């Protein structure tokens, strides 16, 4: 708990401009990662087959059923 306060305190001690640039940099890093991820998976041969994709979609589908009162 105390170490967490040190981290937030040191972050808050940064100038507003530096905090903005740090946040913008993190968002840009995440955006680039999300954008390039499928391309990297294709290059490494990690794209799922249609059977694997269908099984994954089946497992992740949400099942909703109505219940009478």
N, C-alpha and C positions, 0 to 999 in steps of 0.2 A: 504494500500500500504506500509506504513511504517513498519507494523508488519511483512509483507511478507519479507521485506529486512532483518529484524532481524533474521528470521528463516534461510534464505539462508546464511546470514553472519555467523551465528553460525555453520551451516553445513560446510561451507568452512573453518572455523577455526579448524575443526577437522583434525587430522593427516591423511595422505593419506591411511594408513593402516586401521584406524578406519572407514573412509568413505567406503573403499572397503568391510570391514566386515559388515557394516551396509547395504550396497546395496546387498551383497550376502545373508544376512539374510532375507531381504525383498523378494528377488527372491525365496529363499527356502520356505518361508512361503506361498507365492502365489502358488508355484508348489505343495506343499503338500495339500493346499486347493482345487486346481483344481483336484488333483488325488483322494482325499478322498470324494469329494462332492457327486458323484453318489452312493457311498457305504453308506454314511450317509442318503441320500434320501431314499434308499431302506430300511434301518433299521427303519426309521421313517414312512414308508408307504406313501411316497410322490411321488411315481413313477406314471407318468400319464398313463391312460389306452390307448389302441390303438386308440380309438375314439378321445380322447383328443389330442393325439399326431398327428393324421391325421389332425385335425382341426387347430392345431398350425402350422403344416407344410404348410397347405393351406394358412393361413394368412400371413406367413412369406415368401412365395415364391415370387420371383421377376418376374414381368410380363413385357416382352419386346415386343413392337410392332413397326413395321417399318412404316414410314410415307413417302409417295412419295413427291418429290419436287414440 
